[in-house]
Amino acid sequence: MNRAERKRRAKEDEKLLQAGIDPETRDAEPTAAMARQLHALFATARRERFIDPPVKYFHAKLEATLKAGSPVAVACAKGCSHCCHAWVSATAPEVLYLAKRIRKAGSAAAVERVRAAYLATRDYDFGVRHLHPHPCPMLEIDLCSVYDWRPAACRFASSADANACFRALRQLLGATIPVPMRHMKARGVYEIAMVIALHQAELPHRYYELNDALTRALSHDDAEAAWLGGEDVFAGARLDPNDALASQTTQLMYRQAFG
């Protein structure tokens, strides 16, 4: 595909993604389009050692999806932070972007809270972390202090019953959290698009535990440039056990996106 053809396809892809990805559609092309758009942005990010454009684009499309379609009734409200006490998975680009925002804010206290949260949770893998609730270090009086920069997992976290969240995540009573199906599907299609794009850009595609990865990013003098340059900044960080790239659905989508 020559330059003119790539430019034309990118324009067509963006048209498909004006309102984000509709998670209810059976058409796989919007997810493939998202993967191609992200891949192009990651390729540029690698050359320029600058992670912001792909992360901002990713988050903007997530928000477009959340705003589109029929309204979804949720019980989530300002000050409700039950889900902020559990494991949070995030991609390396999202972690690097968030770490940079924390550094620019110049809050030594925030950096120390991240490290303290990591030390408090580092012994708990994905399978048992839910049995040891601990507040996200970015919480301040039950409000997210990095709300505009939060990872995709936090953006899609939702429930139709806040009391069920309290019982399940804080009291550990095993209650079922009624998550809206639209949000679950949306998280899935964006995860697929992200891991495909990262893999195609020859960048690590796995999801990391946020406290662990954020601590490593904040401890590295120039984590952003190093990671984009090929250094495994997050070597040894705890991983989400789900490797989305290994699924048959993702492999089919990969072929659709890149042939």
N, C-alpha and C positions, 0 to 999 in steps of 0.2 A: 504494500500500500504506500503510495507516494504522499508527499506533504499535503497536496491539495485534497486528496481523498481523506487523509486523517483529519484535516481541518473540517471538511464537510461532515464527517461522521461525528466529530466532537460537537458540532453545532446541532446535529440531529439528536445526539444523546442529551444535550442540555435541554432541548425542547421537551423531551420525554420526562425530564426531572424537574420541571418548573414547580410542581407541587410536591416534590419529594417522591418517594416510592409508595405506591398504594399497596399495602400489605395484603389486601383482599383480592388482588388481581391474580389470574392464572398465567398472565403473560410474564415470561422470564426476562424479557428484554430490558425493562427498566432497571432491574438489579444488575444485569450485565453492563448496561450503560453507566451505572454508578461505579462499577468496578473499573471501567475504562477511564472515566473522568478522574477518579482517585489515583489510578496508576500514573496518568500523565502528570498529575500534581506531585506525586512522590518522586517521579523521575527528575522533575525540576528541583524539588527539595534536596535531592541528593547532590545535584550540581552546585546549588547555592548554599547548602548547609543551613537551611531555614525551614523549619517544620510547620510554621503557622498556616500557610495557604491550604494544604490538604486537610488539616484538622478543622479549620474554620469552615471549609466547604462541607465537610462531613457533618459537623454539628448543625450547620444551616439547613441541610437537607433533612436531618432528623426532625428539626423543629417544624419544617414545612409539612412533613408527614403527620406530626402530632396535631397540627392545626387544621389539616385537610380532613375530608370525609365527615361522616356523621359524628356529632359530639359523643364522647365516651364519658359516662358518669363515673367519677372517682371520688373517694373520700379523702384523698390527699389534700392537705391545706398547709398554709404557712405555719411553721412551728411543729409540724408533725414529722418526727425524725426517727421513727422506729426502724425503718430500713437502713438508716445510717449507722446502725450498730452491728451490721453483718458484713460478711465478705463482699468486697466489690472487685470486679474484674475490669481491667482496662488494657487497651493496646499501648504499645510503647510510644507511638506518636502522641496519644492523649496524655500520657504520663509526662512526657517531655514538655509538652505545651503547658500543662498545669504547673510543673516545677518552675518553668520560666516565669510564669505569672507570680508565683509565690516569691521568687527571688527578687523580681522587680518591685514588689510591694515592700521589700526591705524589712520584713517582720522576722526577727530572730526567734520570737516566741512561737510563730507558726512553724518554723523549721524544727524547733525543739519538740513541738506537739506531734509532728509527723514521726520523728524518731522515737518518741515515747510510745506512740500507738504501735509502731512496728515492734518494739521490744516487748510490748504487752501481748501481741498476737502472733509473734513469729513461730511459736511452737505448734500452732494449730493449722493443719492443712484444710483444704476445701471440705473434706468430709466431716470435720468436727468443729470447724470455726463457728457454726451457728449455735453451738452449745456454750460458747464463750462470748456473749455480746460485749462489744466495746465501742464507744463512740468514735466516729470518724474524726480525725484531728482537725478537719476543716469546719467542724460544727462550732458555732458560737451561740450559746443560749438557744439551742435547738434550731438554729438557722444556718444554712450553708453559706459560708463566707466566700466561696468560690463558685457561686451558683451559675454565673455566665460561662464558666470554663469547665464545668463538671463533665465527667465522662458520659458516654452513651448509656452505660448501664444505669446511671442515676437518672438520666432523662426519661428512660422508659420504665423505671420503677414506679409502679402504681397499684392501687388496690381499691376495691369497691367497699371495703370495710376496715376502717382504721383500728377498730377494737380487735379484729382478727390479727392484724399486724402486731399489736401490742401483746396479745396472748402468745403468738408464735415466736416473735423476735426478742421480746423482753422478758416475758414470764416463762418461756420455753415449755409451753403447754401443748405443743404439737398441733395447733390450730391450722386449718387450711386457709391460705391467703387467696382471696378471689381476684386474681389479676385479669384485667380485661384482655380478651383474646386478640383484639386488634394490636395492643401494645406488645404482646408476646410475639406475634407474627412479624411486626415491624422490627423488633430487636433482632429477630432471626435473619431477615433479608439484609439488613444493614451489616450484620456480622459477616455474612457470606461475602458481600461486596468488599468489605474492608480486608478480610484475610486474602481474598483473591488478588486484590490490588497490591498488597504488601508482598505477597509471594512473587507476583509478576515483576515487581520492582527489585526483587532479590534482597528484601528486607525481612527480618524476623516477624512472623505473623501471629504468634501466640498471644493470649491474653494473660496478664500478670495480676497478682494480688496487689491492690493499690498501695497499701501502706509500705509493703516491701519494695516495690518498684520505685515509688516516690522517694523513699529514703535513699536509694541508690542514685537516683537522678540528682537529688539535692546535694549528695556527697561528692559528686563529680564536678570538677571546675567547668567543664564545657561538654556536658552530656549530650546536648543536641547535636553539635558538630561531630562529636566522636561517633555517636550512633549512626548518623547519616553517612559517615565515612567508613563504616564497616566494623567498628568496634562493638563487641557484645557488652554493652554497658549493664545489661540486666542479667548477666550470667549468674546462675544460682538462685535467682528470684523464684518465689513460689508461683507455679503456673495453675491456671484454671485447667482442670483435667480434661475438659472438652476441647479437642482439637478440631475445629470446624472444617479445616481444610481436608481432613481425612474422610469426611462424609461423602456418600455417593451424590447427594444433591449438589454439594459444593463443586465436586469434580465435573458434573454435568454443566454447571453454571460457568465454571472456568473455561470449558471448551467453547461454550456459547459466546463468552466475552472475548476470548483471545484466539480461538481456533485450535 
